[in-house]
Amino acid sequence: MSWAADWIEQTKLWVRGVEGGKAGKGESEQRPLAQRLEATLRRGQEALSPRELRRLLEDLQQVADAALSDVEGGRHAQALMEWYAKAPLPERKDFWTLIVEQFGPDAQALQAARQQYDQAGSDAERSEAEMRLRRALLSSRTRLLQRFAQPQGGMRFLVDMRAQLLSLPRAEQRYVALDAELEHLFSSWFDVALLELRRLSWDSPASLLEKLIQYEAVHDIRSWADLKNRLDSDRRCYGFFHPRMPDVPLIFVEVALLDKLAGSIAPLLDESAAAVDIAKANTAIFYSISNTQTGLKGVSFGDSLIKHVVETLTQEFPRLKHFATLSPIPGLRGWLAKQGDAVLQELDDKQKAALEKAAGGLDAAHLLAALEDPASLKDKSPVRQVALFCAARYLGRETAKGRPLDAVARFHLGNGARVERLNWAADLSSKGLKQSMGLMVNYLYDLKRLDRHRSLLAQGKIPVSSEIESLCKG
């Protein structure tokens, strides 16, 4: 997408934000901000009194004042950050509303510039209109947010603020402009070129290790002994760090060094298991990738993390030849519950008869009920065979707008991996059973075919191994 097209999408959000700020749905009725700023007394459920609101606006204007240096503006921002830390949510909402409505671009100038760009009839006219659009987009809001990033802890303040914005109900659309601008700034501030890849080990500071326990999102870390096992000699853990947030990994990946493709999560999490001889390891298994900052939603650096980790591992262990994941399939059960009946109709008569006899019925509900104890099902069980068929179809065929349905699949396939192998009874935890009846999948990163796999995906074709392809056919 071109610069101008990208920014046009941003302007739509910003203009909607300005308009939405005048009538926030889902919130208690209150006067428009302009009326509150001119009033004398607080009305109803309004958080800040008119006098407090005007004072807050003045403080924000000082932060954004172009006549002040960044250092002086940052000093004013620090004072507001201290106020914000103690403010309850209703007062924070007034803070956000002021930023949206009082510091945005001129809506009329923006609309006019955008209209000129849409109506440009030649490359020369389009270039000139693009410059007008760029100037129209300039606002004191950008400078305001940049000033908040200046003081110690300022970057974390902005990331946490956006996390709270994202946690609001969808009905509250009045802050969408602030969210859009923060996401745009973060995409530059958290560019991978500015991040540091750092290995996390048992020798890392305890405060940092506590962050791993806190933010692990795939397989909960149950204890310090569990964490120590994940940082043993045959393991590696790497995270991306930002220089303005050096005490917390933005994203981290846990890696097991093995001599074969992993087919179950239990051995990897077994605290009593002996460490693998890393001198014989030829396979790196990425078994957990966790984003830690909700406020950085939409800022992608997971693909770069894997690329950098592969390069780092290859330098340390030249024998490594295979790079793959052992991944959950979080959307499988939900998809099967909704679409399973239609998928089961694609079975041949023999398969239908065998499933109906084994499960007690030929529908998704009976199939899911028969999968409550997957470890008890033998290899040739009709229920097991049909479940593998459905899982292969879900991962290898099902798309929405040309993208894989499953969120984890979208991430790895978008990075150039392929769906390699399904693993039965690979995660028998309550979470694993609830998400995917205990099934897990290996995504293989074939370093020589990453571009080819991305090309296939761009054509709406999911890259899969011959084993998955065979399962898809039933």
C-alpha positions in Angstrom: 0.0 0.0 0.0 1.3 3.5 -0.9 2.1 6.1 1.7 -0.9 8.2 0.6 -3.3 5.2 0.6 -2.2 4.1 4.0 -2.7 7.6 5.4 -6.1 7.9 3.8 -7.2 4.9 5.8 -5.8 6.7 8.9 -7.7 9.8 8.1 -11.0 7.9 7.9 -10.3 6.7 11.5 -9.3 10.1 12.7 -12.3 11.9 11.3 -14.6 9.2 12.7 -12.9 9.7 16.0 -13.6 13.4 16.0 -17.2 12.8 15.0 -17.6 9.9 17.4 -16.2 11.9 20.3 -19.3 14.0 20.2 -21.6 11.1 20.9 -20.0 8.2 22.6 -22.4 5.2 22.5 -22.5 3.0 25.5 -21.6 5.7 28.0 -23.7 7.7 30.3 -25.3 10.8 28.6 -23.2 13.9 29.1 -22.8 17.2 27.4 -20.4 17.5 24.4 -16.9 18.4 25.4 -17.1 21.9 24.0 -20.1 22.7 26.2 -18.4 21.3 29.3 -15.3 23.4 28.7 -17.5 26.5 28.6 -19.7 25.6 31.6 -19.4 26.5 35.3 -20.8 23.5 37.1 -20.5 19.7 36.7 -23.6 17.9 35.5 -24.8 14.3 36.2 -22.1 11.7 35.9 -19.4 13.9 34.3 -16.0 12.9 35.8 -14.1 16.2 35.8 -15.7 19.5 36.6 -15.6 22.2 33.9 -12.8 23.9 35.8 -10.8 20.7 36.2 -11.3 19.9 32.5 -10.0 23.3 31.4 -7.0 22.9 33.7 -6.3 19.5 32.1 -6.6 21.0 28.7 -4.1 23.7 29.6 -1.7 21.1 30.9 -2.0 19.1 27.6 -1.5 22.3 25.6 1.8 22.9 27.5 3.0 19.5 26.6 2.2 20.0 22.9 3.4 23.6 22.7 5.7 23.9 19.7 7.5 26.9 21.3 8.9 24.6 24.1 11.8 22.3 23.7 11.2 18.6 23.8 12.9 18.5 27.2 10.6 21.1 28.7 7.5 19.5 27.0 8.6 16.2 28.4 8.8 17.7 31.9 5.1 18.8 31.6 4.3 15.3 30.3 5.9 13.7 33.3 3.6 15.7 35.6 0.6 14.6 33.7 1.7 11.0 33.7 1.8 11.2 37.5 -1.7 12.6 37.6 -2.9 9.9 35.1 -1.5 7.1 37.2 -3.9 8.0 40.1 -6.9 8.9 37.9 -9.9 6.6 37.8 -11.2 5.4 34.5 -13.9 8.1 34.0 -11.2 10.8 34.4 -8.9 9.0 32.0 -11.7 9.0 29.5 -11.9 12.8 29.8 -8.1 12.9 29.2 -8.5 10.7 26.0 -11.4 12.8 24.8 -9.4 16.0 25.1 -6.6 14.5 23.0 -9.0 13.3 20.4 -11.1 16.4 20.0 -8.7 19.2 20.8 -5.4 18.1 19.2 -6.4 16.4 16.0 -6.0 17.7 12.4 -8.4 20.3 11.0 -11.3 18.0 9.8 -12.4 20.3 7.0 -8.9 20.8 5.7 -8.3 17.1 5.8 -11.5 16.3 3.9 -10.6 18.8 1.3 -7.1 17.5 0.8 -8.4 14.0 0.6 -11.0 15.0 -2.0 -8.2 16.6 -4.1 -6.2 13.4 -3.9 -9.1 11.3 -5.0 -9.9 13.6 -7.9 -6.3 14.0 -9.1 -6.2 13.2 -12.9 -2.4 12.9 -13.4 0.7 11.8 -11.7 1.8 15.4 -11.2 -1.6 16.4 -9.7 -1.5 13.3 -7.5 2.0 14.2 -6.2 0.9 17.7 -5.4 -2.3 16.5 -3.8 -0.3 14.0 -1.7 1.8 16.8 -0.3 -1.3 18.8 0.6 -2.7 15.7 2.3 0.6 15.2 4.2 0.4 18.8 5.5 -3.3 18.5 6.4 -2.5 15.5 8.4 0.0 17.3 10.6 -1.5 18.0 14.0 -0.4 18.8 17.5 -1.6 15.4 18.6 1.5 13.7 17.1 3.8 16.1 18.9 1.8 15.7 22.1 2.2 11.9 22.0 5.9 12.2 21.1 6.4 14.4 24.1 4.9 11.8 26.4 7.4 9.3 25.0 10.3 11.5 26.2 10.4 11.1 30.0 11.6 7.9 31.8 8.7 5.4 31.6 7.0 7.4 28.9 7.0 4.7 26.3 5.5 2.2 28.7 2.9 4.8 29.7 1.7 5.1 26.0 1.7 1.3 25.5 -0.3 0.8 28.6 -2.7 3.6 27.7 -3.4 1.9 24.3 -3.9 -1.4 26.1 -6.6 0.2 28.1 -8.2 1.7 25.1 -8.3 -1.7 23.4 -10.0 -3.2 26.4 -13.0 -0.9 26.1 -16.3 -2.3 24.7 -16.7 -1.9 21.0 -19.6 0.4 21.5 -17.1 3.1 22.7 -15.9 4.4 19.4 -15.0 7.9 20.4 -11.3 7.1 21.0 -10.6 5.4 17.7 -8.5 8.3 16.4 -6.2 8.2 19.4 -5.9 4.4 19.0 -5.1 4.8 15.3 -2.4 7.4 15.9 -0.7 5.4 18.7 -0.6 2.3 16.5 0.9 4.4 13.6 3.6 5.8 15.9 4.3 2.4 17.5 4.9 0.9 14.0 7.8 3.3 13.7 9.1 3.4 17.3 9.1 -0.4 17.5 10.6 -1.2 14.1 12.6 -4.4 14.3 15.7 -2.4 13.4 15.4 -0.6 16.8 14.9 -3.8 18.8 17.5 -6.0 20.5 17.4 -9.8 20.5 18.5 -11.0 23.9 18.8 -14.6 25.2 17.0 -15.2 28.5 18.6 -17.8 30.8 18.5 -19.0 34.4 21.2 -16.5 35.1 19.0 -13.6 33.9 17.8 -11.2 36.7 14.9 -12.6 38.8 12.8 -9.6 37.9 13.1 -10.5 34.2 12.4 -14.2 34.8 9.2 -13.2 36.6 8.1 -11.5 33.4 8.4 -14.9 31.6 6.1 -16.5 34.2 3.7 -13.5 34.0 3.5 -13.3 30.2 3.7 -16.9 29.0 0.6 -17.3 27.0 0.7 -20.8 25.4 1.8 -23.2 28.2 1.5 -21.7 31.7 4.6 -21.8 33.7 3.6 -23.5 36.9 6.6 -22.9 39.1 10.2 -21.8 39.3 11.2 -25.5 38.7 9.1 -25.5 35.6 10.8 -22.3 34.4 14.3 -23.7 35.2 13.4 -26.7 33.0 12.5 -24.5 30.1 15.9 -22.7 30.4 18.0 -25.9 30.8 21.1 -26.6 28.7 19.1 -28.1 25.8 16.7 -25.2 25.7 16.9 -21.6 24.5 14.7 -18.6 25.1 15.0 -15.4 23.2 13.1 -12.1 23.4 12.9 -8.8 21.6 13.6 -5.7 23.8 13.1 -2.0 23.1 15.8 0.4 24.5 13.0 2.5 26.2 11.5 -0.6 27.8 14.6 -2.6 28.7 13.1 -4.5 31.6 10.4 -6.5 29.7 10.5 -8.6 26.5 8.0 -7.4 24.0 7.8 -11.0 22.6 9.7 -14.1 23.5 10.0 -17.6 22.1 10.9 -20.9 23.8 13.0 -23.4 21.9 13.8 -27.1 22.5 16.8 -28.6 20.9 16.0 -32.2 19.8 17.2 -35.0 17.5 13.7 -35.3 15.9 10.4 -33.6 15.3 8.5 -33.2 18.6 5.1 -34.9 18.7 3.9 -34.1 22.2 4.2 -31.2 24.6 4.4 -33.4 27.8 8.1 -34.4 27.4 9.1 -30.8 26.8 7.4 -29.7 30.0 8.5 -32.7 32.1 10.7 -31.2 34.8 12.2 -34.6 35.7 13.3 -35.5 32.1 17.0 -35.6 31.4 18.4 -32.9 29.2 19.1 -33.8 25.5 22.7 -34.1 24.4 22.8 -30.8 22.4 25.9 -32.2 20.5 23.5 -34.5 18.8 20.6 -32.1 18.3 19.6 -31.5 14.7 16.1 -30.0 15.2 15.0 -26.8 16.9 11.4 -26.8 18.0 9.6 -23.5 18.7 7.0 -24.6 21.2 5.8 -21.3 22.7 5.7 -17.8 21.3 4.2 -15.1 23.5 3.4 -11.4 22.9 3.6 -9.5 26.2 2.1 -6.1 25.4 -1.5 -5.8 24.4 -0.9 -2.1 23.6 1.3 -3.2 20.7 -1.5 -5.0 18.9 -1.1 -4.6 15.2 2.7 -4.0 15.4 4.2 -7.2 14.0 7.6 -8.4 14.9 7.0 -12.1 15.5 8.2 -13.1 12.0 11.4 -11.1 12.5 11.9 -12.8 15.9 11.9 -16.2 14.4 14.2 -15.2 11.6 16.7 -13.7 14.0 16.5 -16.7 16.3 17.1 -19.2 13.5 20.2 -17.2 12.5 21.4 -17.1 16.1 20.8 -20.8 16.6 22.5 -21.8 13.4 25.6 -19.9 14.4 25.7 -21.6 17.8 24.7 -25.1 16.6 25.8 -25.7 13.0 24.4 -29.2 13.1 20.8 -27.9 13.2 19.1 -28.7 10.0 15.4 -28.6 10.8 13.3 -25.7 12.3 9.8 -26.4 13.2 7.1 -25.6 15.8 4.9 -27.7 18.1 1.8 -25.5 18.0 -1.7 -25.5 19.5 -4.7 -25.4 17.2 -6.9 -23.0 19.2 -9.8 -22.7 16.7 -10.3 -26.3 15.8 -13.0 -27.4 18.3 -15.1 -24.2 17.7 -14.9 -24.7 13.9 -15.7 -28.4 14.2 -18.8 -27.6 16.3 -20.1 -25.1 13.7 -18.9 -26.7 10.4 -18.4 -30.3 11.3 -21.8 -31.6 10.1 -21.1 -30.3 6.5 -17.5 -31.7 6.6 -18.7 -35.1 7.7 -21.0 -35.4 4.7 -17.9 -35.5 2.5 -16.9 -38.9 3.9 -17.6 -42.0 1.8 -20.4 -44.4 2.8 -17.9 -46.8 4.4 -16.4 -44.1 6.6 -19.8 -42.7 7.5 -21.0 -46.2 8.6 -17.9 -46.8 10.7 -18.1 -43.4 12.4 -21.8 -43.7 13.1 -21.2 -47.1 14.8 -18.2 -45.9 16.8 -19.5 -42.5 17.8 -23.2 -43.3 18.0 -24.2 -40.7 15.4 -23.1 -39.0 12.2 -22.8 -35.4 13.3 -20.3 -33.1 14.9 -21.9 -33.3 18.4 -21.4 -37.1 18.5 -17.9 -36.9 17.1 -16.9 -34.3 19.8 -18.4 -36.4 22.5 -16.4 -39.4 21.3 -13.2 -37.4 21.5 -13.4 -36.6 25.2 -10.7 -39.1 25.9 -8.4 -39.0 22.8 -5.6 -41.0 24.5 -7.8 -44.0 24.7 -8.5 -44.2 20.9 -6.3 -46.6 19.0 -4.7 -45.8 15.6 -7.4 -47.4 13.5 -10.3 -46.0 15.5 -12.8 -44.5 13.0 -13.3 -41.6 15.5 -9.6 -40.8 15.5 -9.3 -41.1 11.7 -12.2 -38.8 11.1 -10.9 -36.3 13.6 -7.5 -36.2 11.8 -9.3 -35.7 8.5 -11.3 -32.8 9.9 -8.2 -31.2 11.5 -6.2 -31.5 8.2 -9.1 -29.9 6.4 -9.3 -27.1 8.9 -5.6 -26.3 8.7 -4.9 -27.2 5.0 -8.1 -26.0 3.3 -10.2 -23.6 5.3 -9.6 -19.9 4.7 -11.3 -16.5 5.2 -10.5 -13.8 2.7 -7.6 -15.9 1.4 -6.1 -16.3 4.9 -6.0 -19.4 7.1 -8.8 -19.6 9.6 -6.7 -20.5 12.6 -4.8 -17.6 14.2 -1.6 -19.6 14.9 -1.7 -21.0 11.4 -1.9 -17.4 10.0 1.1 -16.4 11.9 3.4 -19.3 10.9 2.2 -19.8 7.4 2.5 -16.0 6.8 6.1 -16.4 7.8 6.7 -19.0 5.1 6.2 -22.2 7.1 4.1 -25.1 5.9 1.7 -27.4 7.7 3.9 -30.5 8.3 2.3 -33.0 10.7 -0.6 -33.5 13.0 0.1 -35.1 16.4 -2.5 -37.1 18.2 -3.0 -36.7 22.0 -0.1 -34.2 22.0 -1.6 -31.9 24.6 -3.9 -33.6 27.1 -4.1 -30.5 29.4 -7.6 -29.1 30.0 -6.7 -26.2 27.7 -5.5 -28.6 24.9 -8.6 -30.7 25.1 -10.9 -27.7 25.1 -9.2 -26.1 22.1 -8.4 -29.1 19.8 -9.3 -32.4 21.5 -5.6 -32.8 22.4 -4.3 -32.4 18.8 -1.2 -30.3 18.0 0.5 -29.5 14.8 4.1 -29.0 13.5 4.7 -26.1 11.2 8.0 -26.6 9.3 10.3 -23.8 8.4 12.1 -25.1 5.4 14.6 -22.3 4.9 15.0 -22.9 1.2 11.2 -22.8 0.5 10.0 -19.9 2.7 9.5 -17.5 -0.3 7.7 -20.3 -2.3 5.4 -21.0 0.6 4.6 -17.3 1.0 3.8 -17.1 -2.8 1.4 -20.0 -2.5 -0.3 -18.4 0.4 -0.7 -15.2 -1.5 -2.5 -17.2 -4.2 -4.9 -18.5 -1.5 -3.2 -21.9 -1.4 -2.1 -23.2 2.0 1.3 -25.0 1.8 1.1 -28.4 3.3 3.2 -31.6 3.4 2.2 -34.8 1.5 1.0 -36.3 4.8 -1.4 -33.5 5.4 -2.5 -33.5 1.8 -3.3 -37.2 2.1 -5.3 -36.6 5.3 -7.3 -33.9 3.6 -8.5 -36.3 1.0 -9.9 -38.6 3.7 
